[in-house]
Amino acid sequence: IDLEDGMLKTYLDKAKNLSFTERGELLEDSATGIIGAHEQMAQEGQTEAPQDDQPVYHHFIALVEKDGNLYELGRICFFLFDPF
């Protein structure tokens, strides 16, 4: 994938030769920028978002295939997703 200059490309370039632990630490150090970018994009108004003080019960993060199984990864759930 050919990425344009930006936060993701910078992170991937820096993380390329790091251990898993070092990658995690780099991601943690990058959190402020990632959070800021997320908040900026969230303000574009593509979706009506709940107020900051309202709980969010269904927050989708990613679907990941591993060994023929599809997993849904989220901040409040982690389970095998089998639609068939």
mmCIF file of the N, C-alpha and C atoms, coordinates in Angstrom:
data_MODEL
# 
_entry.id   MODEL 
# 
loop_
_atom_site.group_PDB 
_atom_site.id 
_atom_site.type_symbol 
_atom_site.label_atom_id 
_atom_site.label_alt_id 
_atom_site.label_comp_id 
_atom_site.label_asym_id 
_atom_site.label_entity_id 
_atom_site.label_seq_id 
_atom_site.pdbx_PDB_ins_code 
_atom_site.Cartn_x 
_atom_site.Cartn_y 
_atom_site.Cartn_z 
_atom_site.occupancy 
_atom_site.B_iso_or_equiv 
_atom_site.pdbx_formal_charge 
_atom_site.auth_seq_id 
_atom_site.auth_comp_id 
_atom_site.auth_asym_id 
_atom_site.auth_atom_id 
_atom_site.pdbx_PDB_model_num 
ATOM 1   N N  . ILE A 1 1  ? 0.855   -1.169  0.000  1.00 0.00 ? 1  ILE A N  1 
ATOM 2   C CA . ILE A 1 1  ? 0.000   0.000   0.000  1.00 0.00 ? 1  ILE A CA 1 
ATOM 3   C C  . ILE A 1 1  ? 0.900   1.230   0.000  1.00 0.00 ? 1  ILE A C  1 
ATOM 4   N N  . ASP A 1 2  ? 0.630   2.131   -0.905 1.00 0.00 ? 2  ASP A N  1 
ATOM 5   C CA . ASP A 1 2  ? 1.396   3.366   -0.993 1.00 0.00 ? 2  ASP A CA 1 
ATOM 6   C C  . ASP A 1 2  ? 0.650   4.451   -0.219 1.00 0.00 ? 2  ASP A C  1 
ATOM 7   N N  . LEU A 1 3  ? 1.178   4.820   0.939  1.00 0.00 ? 3  LEU A N  1 
ATOM 8   C CA . LEU A 1 3  ? 0.516   5.802   1.797  1.00 0.00 ? 3  LEU A CA 1 
ATOM 9   C C  . LEU A 1 3  ? 1.046   7.203   1.545  1.00 0.00 ? 3  LEU A C  1 
ATOM 10  N N  . GLU A 1 4  ? 0.159   8.174   1.643  1.00 0.00 ? 4  GLU A N  1 
ATOM 11  C CA . GLU A 1 4  ? 0.573   9.572   1.590  1.00 0.00 ? 4  GLU A CA 1 
ATOM 12  C C  . GLU A 1 4  ? 1.220   9.930   2.927  1.00 0.00 ? 4  GLU A C  1 
ATOM 13  N N  . ASP A 1 5  ? 2.009   11.009  2.931  1.00 0.00 ? 5  ASP A N  1 
ATOM 14  C CA . ASP A 1 5  ? 2.607   11.471  4.176  1.00 0.00 ? 5  ASP A CA 1 
ATOM 15  C C  . ASP A 1 5  ? 1.516   11.772  5.187  1.00 0.00 ? 5  ASP A C  1 
ATOM 16  N N  . GLY A 1 6  ? 1.755   11.372  6.403  1.00 0.00 ? 6  GLY A N  1 
ATOM 17  C CA . GLY A 1 6  ? 0.785   11.600  7.464  1.00 0.00 ? 6  GLY A CA 1 
ATOM 18  C C  . GLY A 1 6  ? 1.142   10.780  8.686  1.00 0.00 ? 6  GLY A C  1 
ATOM 19  N N  . MET A 1 7  ? 0.258   10.824  9.670  1.00 0.00 ? 7  MET A N  1 
ATOM 20  C CA . MET A 1 7  ? 0.496   10.168  10.944 1.00 0.00 ? 7  MET A CA 1 
ATOM 21  C C  . MET A 1 7  ? 0.693   8.652   10.810 1.00 0.00 ? 7  MET A C  1 
ATOM 22  N N  . LEU A 1 8  ? -0.151  7.983   10.015 1.00 0.00 ? 8  LEU A N  1 
ATOM 23  C CA . LEU A 1 8  ? -0.048  6.534   9.869  1.00 0.00 ? 8  LEU A CA 1 
ATOM 24  C C  . LEU A 1 8  ? 1.258   6.146   9.197  1.00 0.00 ? 8  LEU A C  1 
ATOM 25  N N  . LYS A 1 9  ? 1.614   6.827   8.121  1.00 0.00 ? 9  LYS A N  1 
ATOM 26  C CA . LYS A 1 9  ? 2.859   6.515   7.414  1.00 0.00 ? 9  LYS A CA 1 
ATOM 27  C C  . LYS A 1 9  ? 4.063   6.745   8.325  1.00 0.00 ? 9  LYS A C  1 
ATOM 28  N N  . THR A 1 10 ? 4.056   7.836   9.062  1.00 0.00 ? 10 THR A N  1 
ATOM 29  C CA . THR A 1 10 ? 5.152   8.128   9.988  1.00 0.00 ? 10 THR A CA 1 
ATOM 30  C C  . THR A 1 10 ? 5.284   7.025   11.027 1.00 0.00 ? 10 THR A C  1 
ATOM 31  N N  . TYR A 1 11 ? 4.152   6.601   11.606 1.00 0.00 ? 11 TYR A N  1 
ATOM 32  C CA . TYR A 1 11 ? 4.178   5.527   12.603 1.00 0.00 ? 11 TYR A CA 1 
ATOM 33  C C  . TYR A 1 11 ? 4.727   4.240   11.996 1.00 0.00 ? 11 TYR A C  1 
ATOM 34  N N  . LEU A 1 12 ? 4.214   3.849   10.836 1.00 0.00 ? 12 LEU A N  1 
ATOM 35  C CA . LEU A 1 12 ? 4.654   2.601   10.211 1.00 0.00 ? 12 LEU A CA 1 
ATOM 36  C C  . LEU A 1 12 ? 6.138   2.638   9.862  1.00 0.00 ? 12 LEU A C  1 
ATOM 37  N N  . ASP A 1 13 ? 6.622   3.767   9.376  1.00 0.00 ? 13 ASP A N  1 
ATOM 38  C CA . ASP A 1 13 ? 8.046   3.900   9.060  1.00 0.00 ? 13 ASP A CA 1 
ATOM 39  C C  . ASP A 1 13 ? 8.900   3.759   10.317 1.00 0.00 ? 13 ASP A C  1 
ATOM 40  N N  . LYS A 1 14 ? 8.485   4.397   11.400 1.00 0.00 ? 14 LYS A N  1 
ATOM 41  C CA . LYS A 1 14 ? 9.240   4.325   12.654 1.00 0.00 ? 14 LYS A CA 1 
ATOM 42  C C  . LYS A 1 14 ? 9.165   2.935   13.284 1.00 0.00 ? 14 LYS A C  1 
ATOM 43  N N  . ALA A 1 15 ? 8.024   2.251   13.134 1.00 0.00 ? 15 ALA A N  1 
ATOM 44  C CA . ALA A 1 15 ? 7.792   0.966   13.793 1.00 0.00 ? 15 ALA A CA 1 
ATOM 45  C C  . ALA A 1 15 ? 8.368   -0.222  13.033 1.00 0.00 ? 15 ALA A C  1 
ATOM 46  N N  . LYS A 1 16 ? 8.750   -0.012  11.808 1.00 0.00 ? 16 LYS A N  1 
ATOM 47  C CA . LYS A 1 16 ? 9.149   -1.102  10.918 1.00 0.00 ? 16 LYS A CA 1 
ATOM 48  C C  . LYS A 1 16 ? 10.148  -2.078  11.544 1.00 0.00 ? 16 LYS A C  1 
ATOM 49  N N  . ASN A 1 17 ? 11.172  -1.584  12.197 1.00 0.00 ? 17 ASN A N  1 
ATOM 50  C CA . ASN A 1 17 ? 12.225  -2.450  12.730 1.00 0.00 ? 17 ASN A CA 1 
ATOM 51  C C  . ASN A 1 17 ? 12.194  -2.574  14.248 1.00 0.00 ? 17 ASN A C  1 
ATOM 52  N N  . LEU A 1 18 ? 11.076  -2.245  14.863 1.00 0.00 ? 18 LEU A N  1 
ATOM 53  C CA . LEU A 1 18 ? 10.956  -2.306  16.315 1.00 0.00 ? 18 LEU A CA 1 
ATOM 54  C C  . LEU A 1 18 ? 10.363  -3.635  16.764 1.00 0.00 ? 18 LEU A C  1 
ATOM 55  N N  . SER A 1 19 ? 10.616  -3.994  18.017 1.00 0.00 ? 19 SER A N  1 
ATOM 56  C CA . SER A 1 19 ? 9.990   -5.178  18.612 1.00 0.00 ? 19 SER A CA 1 
ATOM 57  C C  . SER A 1 19 ? 8.515   -4.871  18.878 1.00 0.00 ? 19 SER A C  1 
ATOM 58  N N  . PHE A 1 20 ? 7.745   -5.913  19.225 1.00 0.00 ? 20 PHE A N  1 
ATOM 59  C CA . PHE A 1 20 ? 6.332   -5.703  19.531 1.00 0.00 ? 20 PHE A CA 1 
ATOM 60  C C  . PHE A 1 20 ? 6.167   -4.735  20.702 1.00 0.00 ? 20 PHE A C  1 
ATOM 61  N N  . THR A 1 21 ? 7.009   -4.890  21.712 1.00 0.00 ? 21 THR A N  1 
ATOM 62  C CA . THR A 1 21 ? 6.937   -4.002  22.874 1.00 0.00 ? 21 THR A CA 1 
ATOM 63  C C  . THR A 1 21 ? 7.238   -2.563  22.478 1.00 0.00 ? 21 THR A C  1 
ATOM 64  N N  . GLU A 1 22 ? 8.286   -2.378  21.692 1.00 0.00 ? 22 GLU A N  1 
ATOM 65  C CA . GLU A 1 22 ? 8.652   -1.031  21.249 1.00 0.00 ? 22 GLU A CA 1 
ATOM 66  C C  . GLU A 1 22 ? 7.572   -0.421  20.360 1.00 0.00 ? 22 GLU A C  1 
ATOM 67  N N  . ARG A 1 23 ? 6.926   -1.241  19.533 1.00 0.00 ? 23 ARG A N  1 
ATOM 68  C CA . ARG A 1 23 ? 5.830   -0.739  18.693 1.00 0.00 ? 23 ARG A CA 1 
ATOM 69  C C  . ARG A 1 23 ? 4.674   -0.254  19.553 1.00 0.00 ? 23 ARG A C  1 
ATOM 70  N N  . GLY A 1 24 ? 4.368   -1.016  20.595 1.00 0.00 ? 24 GLY A N  1 
ATOM 71  C CA . GLY A 1 24 ? 3.307   -0.611  21.514 1.00 0.00 ? 24 GLY A CA 1 
ATOM 72  C C  . GLY A 1 24 ? 3.631   0.697   22.210 1.00 0.00 ? 24 GLY A C  1 
ATOM 73  N N  . GLU A 1 25 ? 4.888   0.836   22.637 1.00 0.00 ? 25 GLU A N  1 
ATOM 74  C CA . GLU A 1 25 ? 5.312   2.074   23.289 1.00 0.00 ? 25 GLU A CA 1 
ATOM 75  C C  . GLU A 1 25 ? 5.248   3.249   22.317 1.00 0.00 ? 25 GLU A C  1 
ATOM 76  N N  . LEU A 1 26 ? 5.655   3.026   21.066 1.00 0.00 ? 26 LEU A N  1 
ATOM 77  C CA . LEU A 1 26 ? 5.575   4.078   20.054 1.00 0.00 ? 26 LEU A CA 1 
ATOM 78  C C  . LEU A 1 26 ? 4.120   4.478   19.810 1.00 0.00 ? 26 LEU A C  1 
ATOM 79  N N  . LEU A 1 27 ? 3.230   3.489   19.741 1.00 0.00 ? 27 LEU A N  1 
ATOM 80  C CA . LEU A 1 27 ? 1.809   3.779   19.556 1.00 0.00 ? 27 LEU A CA 1 
ATOM 81  C C  . LEU A 1 27 ? 1.268   4.575   20.741 1.00 0.00 ? 27 LEU A C  1 
ATOM 82  N N  . GLU A 1 28 ? 1.677   4.173   21.938 1.00 0.00 ? 28 GLU A N  1 
ATOM 83  C CA . GLU A 1 28 ? 1.254   4.891   23.137 1.00 0.00 ? 28 GLU A CA 1 
ATOM 84  C C  . GLU A 1 28 ? 1.748   6.340   23.106 1.00 0.00 ? 28 GLU A C  1 
ATOM 85  N N  . ASP A 1 29 ? 2.984   6.541   22.670 1.00 0.00 ? 29 ASP A N  1 
ATOM 86  C CA . ASP A 1 29 ? 3.545   7.893   22.569 1.00 0.00 ? 29 ASP A CA 1 
ATOM 87  C C  . ASP A 1 29 ? 2.836   8.720   21.498 1.00 0.00 ? 29 ASP A C  1 
ATOM 88  N N  . SER A 1 30 ? 2.242   8.054   20.510 1.00 0.00 ? 30 SER A N  1 
ATOM 89  C CA . SER A 1 30 ? 1.551   8.739   19.410 1.00 0.00 ? 30 SER A CA 1 
ATOM 90  C C  . SER A 1 30 ? 0.081   8.999   19.718 1.00 0.00 ? 30 SER A C  1 
ATOM 91  N N  . ALA A 1 31 ? -0.380  8.562   20.880 1.00 0.00 ? 31 ALA A N  1 
ATOM 92  C CA . ALA A 1 31 ? -1.811  8.596   21.195 1.00 0.00 ? 31 ALA A CA 1 
ATOM 93  C C  . ALA A 1 31 ? -2.409  9.991   21.118 1.00 0.00 ? 31 ALA A C  1 
ATOM 94  N N  . THR A 1 32 ? -1.694  10.999  21.570 1.00 0.00 ? 32 THR A N  1 
ATOM 95  C CA . THR A 1 32 ? -2.241  12.358  21.559 1.00 0.00 ? 32 THR A CA 1 
ATOM 96  C C  . THR A 1 32 ? -2.595  12.793  20.146 1.00 0.00 ? 32 THR A C  1 
ATOM 97  N N  . GLY A 1 33 ? -1.708  12.542  19.195 1.00 0.00 ? 33 GLY A N  1 
ATOM 98  C CA . GLY A 1 33 ? -1.977  12.906  17.805 1.00 0.00 ? 33 GLY A CA 1 
ATOM 99  C C  . GLY A 1 33 ? -3.112  12.106  17.206 1.00 0.00 ? 33 GLY A C  1 
ATOM 100 N N  . ILE A 1 34 ? -3.172  10.816  17.541 1.00 0.00 ? 34 ILE A N  1 
ATOM 101 C CA . ILE A 1 34 ? -4.232  9.945   17.026 1.00 0.00 ? 34 ILE A CA 1 
ATOM 102 C C  . ILE A 1 34 ? -5.583  10.386  17.586 1.00 0.00 ? 34 ILE A C  1 
ATOM 103 N N  . ILE A 1 35 ? -5.619  10.668  18.879 1.00 0.00 ? 35 ILE A N  1 
ATOM 104 C CA . ILE A 1 35 ? -6.863  11.120  19.508 1.00 0.00 ? 35 ILE A CA 1 
ATOM 105 C C  . ILE A 1 35 ? -7.315  12.440  18.900 1.00 0.00 ? 35 ILE A C  1 
ATOM 106 N N  . GLY A 1 36 ? -6.376  13.353  18.689 1.00 0.00 ? 36 GLY A N  1 
ATOM 107 C CA . GLY A 1 36 ? -6.710  14.645  18.085 1.00 0.00 ? 36 GLY A CA 1 
ATOM 108 C C  . GLY A 1 36 ? -7.271  14.494  16.682 1.00 0.00 ? 36 GLY A C  1 
ATOM 109 N N  . ALA A 1 37 ? -6.653  13.618  15.880 1.00 0.00 ? 37 ALA A N  1 
ATOM 110 C CA . ALA A 1 37 ? -7.141  13.386  14.515 1.00 0.00 ? 37 ALA A CA 1 
ATOM 111 C C  . ALA A 1 37 ? -8.536  12.772  14.547 1.00 0.00 ? 37 ALA A C  1 
ATOM 112 N N  . HIS A 1 38 ? -8.756  11.834  15.476 1.00 0.00 ? 38 HIS A N  1 
ATOM 113 C CA . HIS A 1 38 ? -10.073 11.209  15.609 1.00 0.00 ? 38 HIS A CA 1 
ATOM 114 C C  . HIS A 1 38 ? -11.128 12.252  15.979 1.00 0.00 ? 38 HIS A C  1 
ATOM 115 N N  . GLU A 1 39 ? -10.817 13.082  16.958 1.00 0.00 ? 39 GLU A N  1 
ATOM 116 C CA . GLU A 1 39 ? -11.783 14.097  17.390 1.00 0.00 ? 39 GLU A CA 1 
ATOM 117 C C  . GLU A 1 39 ? -12.089 15.087  16.268 1.00 0.00 ? 39 GLU A C  1 
ATOM 118 N N  . GLN A 1 40 ? -11.068 15.447  15.499 1.00 0.00 ? 40 GLN A N  1 
ATOM 119 C CA . GLN A 1 40 ? -11.277 16.369  14.379 1.00 0.00 ? 40 GLN A CA 1 
ATOM 120 C C  . GLN A 1 40 ? -12.204 15.745  13.334 1.00 0.00 ? 40 GLN A C  1 
ATOM 121 N N  . MET A 1 41 ? -11.967 14.486  12.979 1.00 0.00 ? 41 MET A N  1 
ATOM 122 C CA . MET A 1 41 ? -12.802 13.820  11.980 1.00 0.00 ? 41 MET A CA 1 
ATOM 123 C C  . MET A 1 41 ? -14.215 13.584  12.510 1.00 0.00 ? 41 MET A C  1 
ATOM 124 N N  . ALA A 1 42 ? -14.329 13.311  13.809 1.00 0.00 ? 42 ALA A N  1 
ATOM 125 C CA . ALA A 1 42 ? -15.645 13.066  14.403 1.00 0.00 ? 42 ALA A CA 1 
ATOM 126 C C  . ALA A 1 42 ? -16.528 14.309  14.346 1.00 0.00 ? 42 ALA A C  1 
ATOM 127 N N  . GLN A 1 43 ? -15.919 15.476  14.285 1.00 0.00 ? 43 GLN A N  1 
ATOM 128 C CA . GLN A 1 43 ? -16.671 16.727  14.247 1.00 0.00 ? 43 GLN A CA 1 
ATOM 129 C C  . GLN A 1 43 ? -17.226 17.048  12.860 1.00 0.00 ? 43 GLN A C  1 
ATOM 130 N N  . GLU A 1 44 ? -16.883 16.252  11.859 1.00 0.00 ? 44 GLU A N  1 
ATOM 131 C CA . GLU A 1 44 ? -17.372 16.518  10.503 1.00 0.00 ? 44 GLU A CA 1 
ATOM 132 C C  . GLU A 1 44 ? -18.867 16.277  10.361 1.00 0.00 ? 44 GLU A C  1 
ATOM 133 N N  . GLY A 1 45 ? -19.456 15.564  11.295 1.00 0.00 ? 45 GLY A N  1 
ATOM 134 C CA . GLY A 1 45 ? -20.897 15.411  11.307 1.00 0.00 ? 45 GLY A CA 1 
ATOM 135 C C  . GLY A 1 45 ? -21.458 14.367  10.358 1.00 0.00 ? 45 GLY A C  1 
ATOM 136 N N  . GLN A 1 46 ? -20.691 13.350  10.010 1.00 0.00 ? 46 GLN A N  1 
ATOM 137 C CA . GLN A 1 46 ? -21.204 12.293  9.144  1.00 0.00 ? 46 GLN A CA 1 
ATOM 138 C C  . GLN A 1 46 ? -22.235 11.436  9.865  1.00 0.00 ? 46 GLN A C  1 
ATOM 139 N N  . THR A 1 47 ? -22.144 11.385  11.180 1.00 0.00 ? 47 THR A N  1 
ATOM 140 C CA . THR A 1 47 ? -23.034 10.569  11.990 1.00 0.00 ? 47 THR A CA 1 
ATOM 141 C C  . THR A 1 47 ? -23.447 11.368  13.213 1.00 0.00 ? 47 THR A C  1 
ATOM 142 N N  . GLU A 1 48 ? -24.676 11.183  13.650 1.00 0.00 ? 48 GLU A N  1 
ATOM 143 C CA . GLU A 1 48 ? -25.084 11.839  14.884 1.00 0.00 ? 48 GLU A CA 1 
ATOM 144 C C  . GLU A 1 48 ? -24.498 11.056  16.049 1.00 0.00 ? 48 GLU A C  1 
ATOM 145 N N  . ALA A 1 49 ? -23.592 11.667  16.752 1.00 0.00 ? 49 ALA A N  1 
ATOM 146 C CA . ALA A 1 49 ? -22.900 10.999  17.855 1.00 0.00 ? 49 ALA A CA 1 
ATOM 147 C C  . ALA A 1 49 ? -23.581 11.311  19.179 1.00 0.00 ? 49 ALA A C  1 
ATOM 148 N N  . PRO A 1 50 ? -23.487 10.388  20.139 1.00 0.00 ? 50 PRO A N  1 
ATOM 149 C CA . PRO A 1 50 ? -24.054 10.657  21.461 1.00 0.00 ? 50 PRO A CA 1 
ATOM 150 C C  . PRO A 1 50 ? -23.235 11.728  22.182 1.00 0.00 ? 50 PRO A C  1 
ATOM 151 N N  . GLN A 1 51 ? -23.829 12.326  23.197 1.00 0.00 ? 51 GLN A N  1 
ATOM 152 C CA . GLN A 1 51 ? -23.111 13.296  24.027 1.00 0.00 ? 51 GLN A CA 1 
ATOM 153 C C  . GLN A 1 51 ? -21.970 12.585  24.755 1.00 0.00 ? 51 GLN A C  1 
ATOM 154 N N  . ASP A 1 52 ? -20.956 13.348  25.166 1.00 0.00 ? 52 ASP A N  1 
ATOM 155 C CA . ASP A 1 52 ? -19.799 12.769  25.844 1.00 0.00 ? 52 ASP A CA 1 
ATOM 156 C C  . ASP A 1 52 ? -20.165 12.014  27.116 1.00 0.00 ? 52 ASP A C  1 
ATOM 157 N N  . ASP A 1 53 ? -21.234 12.432  27.797 1.00 0.00 ? 53 ASP A N  1 
ATOM 158 C CA . ASP A 1 53 ? -21.602 11.798  29.060 1.00 0.00 ? 53 ASP A CA 1 
ATOM 159 C C  . ASP A 1 53 ? -22.562 10.615  28.881 1.00 0.00 ? 53 ASP A C  1 
ATOM 160 N N  . GLN A 1 54 ? -22.948 10.297  27.645 1.00 0.00 ? 54 GLN A N  1 
ATOM 161 C CA . GLN A 1 54 ? -23.842 9.169   27.388 1.00 0.00 ? 54 GLN A CA 1 
ATOM 162 C C  . GLN A 1 54 ? -23.021 7.912   27.108 1.00 0.00 ? 54 GLN A C  1 
ATOM 163 N N  . PRO A 1 55 ? -23.431 6.770   27.668 1.00 0.00 ? 55 PRO A N  1 
ATOM 164 C CA . PRO A 1 55 ? -22.687 5.529   27.405 1.00 0.00 ? 55 PRO A CA 1 
ATOM 165 C C  . PRO A 1 55 ? -22.885 5.054   25.962 1.00 0.00 ? 55 PRO A C  1 
ATOM 166 N N  . VAL A 1 56 ? -21.871 4.424   25.429 1.00 0.00 ? 56 VAL A N  1 
ATOM 167 C CA . VAL A 1 56 ? -21.928 3.832   24.091 1.00 0.00 ? 56 VAL A CA 1 
ATOM 168 C C  . VAL A 1 56 ? -21.811 2.323   24.279 1.00 0.00 ? 56 VAL A C  1 
ATOM 169 N N  . TYR A 1 57 ? -22.850 1.592   23.901 1.00 0.00 ? 57 TYR A N  1 
ATOM 170 C CA . TYR A 1 57 ? -22.867 0.157   24.141 1.00 0.00 ? 57 TYR A CA 1 
ATOM 171 C C  . TYR A 1 57 ? -22.395 -0.666  22.946 1.00 0.00 ? 57 TYR A C  1 
ATOM 172 N N  . HIS A 1 58 ? -22.425 -0.115  21.767 1.00 0.00 ? 58 HIS A N  1 
ATOM 173 C CA . HIS A 1 58 ? -22.049 -0.857  20.570 1.00 0.00 ? 58 HIS A CA 1 
ATOM 174 C C  . HIS A 1 58 ? -21.051 -0.030  19.780 1.00 0.00 ? 58 HIS A C  1 
ATOM 175 N N  . HIS A 1 59 ? -19.778 -0.346  19.937 1.00 0.00 ? 59 HIS A N  1 
ATOM 176 C CA . HIS A 1 59 ? -18.728 0.414   19.266 1.00 0.00 ? 59 HIS A CA 1 
ATOM 177 C C  . HIS A 1 59 ? -17.897 -0.551  18.434 1.00 0.00 ? 59 HIS A C  1 
ATOM 178 N N  . PHE A 1 60 ? -18.092 -0.559  17.128 1.00 0.00 ? 60 PHE A N  1 
ATOM 179 C CA . PHE A 1 60 ? -17.387 -1.446  16.217 1.00 0.00 ? 60 PHE A CA 1 
ATOM 180 C C  . PHE A 1 60 ? -15.985 -0.919  15.967 1.00 0.00 ? 60 PHE A C  1 
ATOM 181 N N  . ILE A 1 61 ? -14.991 -1.781  16.031 1.00 0.00 ? 61 ILE A N  1 
ATOM 182 C CA . ILE A 1 61 ? -13.608 -1.395  15.769 1.00 0.00 ? 61 ILE A CA 1 
ATOM 183 C C  . ILE A 1 61 ? -13.099 -2.051  14.490 1.00 0.00 ? 61 ILE A C  1 
ATOM 184 N N  . ALA A 1 62 ? -13.051 -3.394  14.441 1.00 0.00 ? 62 ALA A N  1 
ATOM 185 C CA . ALA A 1 62 ? -12.475 -4.060  13.269 1.00 0.00 ? 62 ALA A CA 1 
ATOM 186 C C  . ALA A 1 62 ? -12.925 -5.511  13.190 1.00 0.00 ? 62 ALA A C  1 
ATOM 187 N N  . LEU A 1 63 ? -12.960 -6.024  11.985 1.00 0.00 ? 63 LEU A N  1 
ATOM 188 C CA . LEU A 1 63 ? -13.135 -7.451  11.747 1.00 0.00 ? 63 LEU A CA 1 
ATOM 189 C C  . LEU A 1 63 ? -11.795 -7.978  11.257 1.00 0.00 ? 63 LEU A C  1 
ATOM 190 N N  . VAL A 1 64 ? -11.313 -9.072  11.873 1.00 0.00 ? 64 VAL A N  1 
ATOM 191 C CA . VAL A 1 64 ? -10.001 -9.621  11.547 1.00 0.00 ? 64 VAL A CA 1 
ATOM 192 C C  . VAL A 1 64 ? -10.135 -11.105 11.259 1.00 0.00 ? 64 VAL A C  1 
ATOM 193 N N  . GLU A 1 65 ? -9.582  -11.550 10.124 1.00 0.00 ? 65 GLU A N  1 
ATOM 194 C CA . GLU A 1 65 ? -9.572  -12.972 9.779  1.00 0.00 ? 65 GLU A CA 1 
ATOM 195 C C  . GLU A 1 65 ? -8.283  -13.583 10.305 1.00 0.00 ? 65 GLU A C  1 
ATOM 196 N N  . LYS A 1 66 ? -8.396  -14.711 11.009 1.00 0.00 ? 66 LYS A N  1 
ATOM 197 C CA . LYS A 1 66 ? -7.241  -15.433 11.528 1.00 0.00 ? 66 LYS A CA 1 
ATOM 198 C C  . LYS A 1 66 ? -7.533  -16.917 11.447 1.00 0.00 ? 66 LYS A C  1 
ATOM 199 N N  . ASP A 1 67 ? -6.701  -17.645 10.713 1.00 0.00 ? 67 ASP A N  1 
ATOM 200 C CA . ASP A 1 67 ? -6.838  -19.101 10.585 1.00 0.00 ? 67 ASP A CA 1 
ATOM 201 C C  . ASP A 1 67 ? -8.236  -19.523 10.142 1.00 0.00 ? 67 ASP A C  1 
ATOM 202 N N  . GLY A 1 68 ? -8.817  -18.784 9.216  1.00 0.00 ? 68 GLY A N  1 
ATOM 203 C CA . GLY A 1 68 ? -10.123 -19.135 8.684  1.00 0.00 ? 68 GLY A CA 1 
ATOM 204 C C  . GLY A 1 68 ? -11.293 -18.692 9.542  1.00 0.00 ? 68 GLY A C  1 
ATOM 205 N N  . ASN A 1 69 ? -11.032 -18.053 10.668 1.00 0.00 ? 69 ASN A N  1 
ATOM 206 C CA . ASN A 1 69 ? -12.093 -17.537 11.534 1.00 0.00 ? 69 ASN A CA 1 
ATOM 207 C C  . ASN A 1 69 ? -12.133 -16.022 11.434 1.00 0.00 ? 69 ASN A C  1 
ATOM 208 N N  . LEU A 1 70 ? -13.310 -15.454 11.589 1.00 0.00 ? 70 LEU A N  1 
ATOM 209 C CA . LEU A 1 70 ? -13.474 -14.010 11.551 1.00 0.00 ? 70 LEU A CA 1 
ATOM 210 C C  . LEU A 1 70 ? -13.762 -13.527 12.966 1.00 0.00 ? 70 LEU A C  1 
ATOM 211 N N  . TYR A 1 71 ? -12.926 -12.614 13.468 1.00 0.00 ? 71 TYR A N  1 
ATOM 212 C CA . TYR A 1 71 ? -13.067 -12.076 14.813 1.00 0.00 ? 71 TYR A CA 1 
ATOM 213 C C  . TYR A 1 71 ? -13.489 -10.618 14.741 1.00 0.00 ? 71 TYR A C  1 
ATOM 214 N N  . GLU A 1 72 ? -14.387 -10.235 15.627 1.00 0.00 ? 72 GLU A N  1 
ATOM 215 C CA . GLU A 1 72 ? -14.750 -8.836  15.771 1.00 0.00 ? 72 GLU A CA 1 
ATOM 216 C C  . GLU A 1 72 ? -13.998 -8.304  16.980 1.00 0.00 ? 72 GLU A C  1 
ATOM 217 N N  . LEU A 1 73 ? -13.220 -7.252  16.765 1.00 0.00 ? 73 LEU A N  1 
ATOM 218 C CA . LEU A 1 73 ? -12.433 -6.657  17.835 1.00 0.00 ? 73 LEU A CA 1 
ATOM 219 C C  . LEU A 1 73 ? -13.022 -5.296  18.173 1.00 0.00 ? 73 LEU A C  1 
ATOM 220 N N  . GLY A 1 74 ? -13.288 -5.076  19.430 1.00 0.00 ? 74 GLY A N  1 
ATOM 221 C CA . GLY A 1 74 ? -13.842 -3.807  19.856 1.00 0.00 ? 74 GLY A CA 1 
ATOM 222 C C  . GLY A 1 74 ? -13.431 -3.500  21.271 1.00 0.00 ? 74 GLY A C  1 
ATOM 223 N N  . ARG A 1 75 ? -13.720 -2.280  21.706 1.00 0.00 ? 75 ARG A N  1 
ATOM 224 C CA . ARG A 1 75 ? -13.270 -1.931  23.046 1.00 0.00 ? 75 ARG A CA 1 
ATOM 225 C C  . ARG A 1 75 ? -14.144 -2.560  24.126 1.00 0.00 ? 75 ARG A C  1 
ATOM 226 N N  . ILE A 1 76 ? -15.348 -3.021  23.779 1.00 0.00 ? 76 ILE A N  1 
ATOM 227 C CA . ILE A 1 76 ? -16.185 -3.667  24.794 1.00 0.00 ? 76 ILE A CA 1 
ATOM 228 C C  . ILE A 1 76 ? -16.535 -5.101  24.424 1.00 0.00 ? 76 ILE A C  1 
ATOM 229 N N  . CYS A 1 77 ? -15.966 -5.613  23.332 1.00 0.00 ? 77 CYS A N  1 
ATOM 230 C CA . CYS A 1 77 ? -16.263 -6.996  22.979 1.00 0.00 ? 77 CYS A CA 1 
ATOM 231 C C  . CYS A 1 77 ? -15.092 -7.604  22.219 1.00 0.00 ? 77 CYS A C  1 
ATOM 232 N N  . PHE A 1 78 ? -14.945 -8.905  22.357 1.00 0.00 ? 78 PHE A N  1 
ATOM 233 C CA . PHE A 1 78 ? -13.980 -9.669  21.578 1.00 0.00 ? 78 PHE A CA 1 
ATOM 234 C C  . PHE A 1 78 ? -14.568 -11.066 21.452 1.00 0.00 ? 78 PHE A C  1 
ATOM 235 N N  . PHE A 1 79 ? -15.042 -11.394 20.266 1.00 0.00 ? 79 PHE A N  1 
ATOM 236 C CA . PHE A 1 79 ? -15.630 -12.712 20.117 1.00 0.00 ? 79 PHE A CA 1 
ATOM 237 C C  . PHE A 1 79 ? -15.522 -13.181 18.678 1.00 0.00 ? 79 PHE A C  1 
ATOM 238 N N  . LEU A 1 80 ? -15.655 -14.489 18.522 1.00 0.00 ? 80 LEU A N  1 
ATOM 239 C CA . LEU A 1 80 ? -15.662 -15.098 17.202 1.00 0.00 ? 80 LEU A CA 1 
ATOM 240 C C  . LEU A 1 80 ? -16.971 -14.749 16.518 1.00 0.00 ? 80 LEU A C  1 
ATOM 241 N N  . PHE A 1 81 ? -16.883 -14.259 15.302 1.00 0.00 ? 81 PHE A N  1 
ATOM 242 C CA . PHE A 1 81 ? -18.056 -13.862 14.520 1.00 0.00 ? 81 PHE A CA 1 
ATOM 243 C C  . PHE A 1 81 ? -18.264 -14.917 13.451 1.00 0.00 ? 81 PHE A C  1 
ATOM 244 N N  . ASP A 1 82 ? -19.356 -15.662 13.525 1.00 0.00 ? 82 ASP A N  1 
ATOM 245 C CA . ASP A 1 82 ? -19.623 -16.725 12.568 1.00 0.00 ? 82 ASP A CA 1 
ATOM 246 C C  . ASP A 1 82 ? -21.003 -16.513 11.958 1.00 0.00 ? 82 ASP A C  1 
ATOM 247 N N  . PRO A 1 83 ? -21.074 -15.814 10.807 1.00 0.00 ? 83 PRO A N  1 
ATOM 248 C CA . PRO A 1 83 ? -22.377 -15.511 10.219 1.00 0.00 ? 83 PRO A CA 1 
ATOM 249 C C  . PRO A 1 83 ? -23.027 -16.697 9.518  1.00 0.00 ? 83 PRO A C  1 
ATOM 250 N N  . PHE A 1 84 ? -22.317 -17.798 9.368  1.00 0.00 ? 84 PHE A N  1 
ATOM 251 C CA . PHE A 1 84 ? -22.860 -18.934 8.607  1.00 0.00 ? 84 PHE A CA 1 
ATOM 252 C C  . PHE A 1 84 ? -23.309 -20.050 9.499  1.00 0.00 ? 84 PHE A C  1 
# 
